């Protein structure tokens, strides 16, 4: 609630949540909304990368696609990766061989990265609206 602050020569007031229990619930709800959005976006990213590679790799065996994972580290950070598959950079188009061959890569990871940022923003907003 707002309390007036008497100050010489200025007008204003302080803003403070007096009900700490309610504040904690809101803070916890916001944290949960963000964590859920990060998890959902990581899983979506994993599915989307797999799907796009399955649809574009010619004569693929499924080995590369099967290595794409979404993992959560102990600090809470989600990481979507290809388990350091040796030819991953070449498929993406960022490997040293891409400069010497006609194949310029699929650009799947770079495309999905931009899309996942947008998805994360909208998912966080949706989750916050639902919880708060």
Steps between C-alpha positions, in 0.01 A plus 500: 500500500608858455619705794565872474862602560537849637803656332596858499446659161365192320186295467483123475418175669653158555362182353523185707320169521392467860361151474824301479316168472327618183829637367673166555220317319528739206879466491478121515233496230714718275804279555294189420358665188850579373639155583205332327547720193871414483426127526221515242715701259796261536278201428336677206844589365615139525191374315524773236871442428442127470202552273678741266807280469288191436328684219816634339788252537529297182557128551515550874532211741347682796825489695547876514136572582505243781786688670309829536409547866364760739670492839465711810821575687525535877488881475158476332624582149349292221735397220387347170790332320612222265735322745800635309441279198814543290316601181248728675679824403520384138124429490432844648735669252755635748769232467836543332396259223212726397754744355650234274186315386183599314285411801432817699298343780138489607510795747245322721656592835536869412143521373353317800702711744328817377160332506552358850584846638167629372320195634660541843386861523142418408489190724627697801236766437223240471613319815520823699151604392364162598669491842480860617 
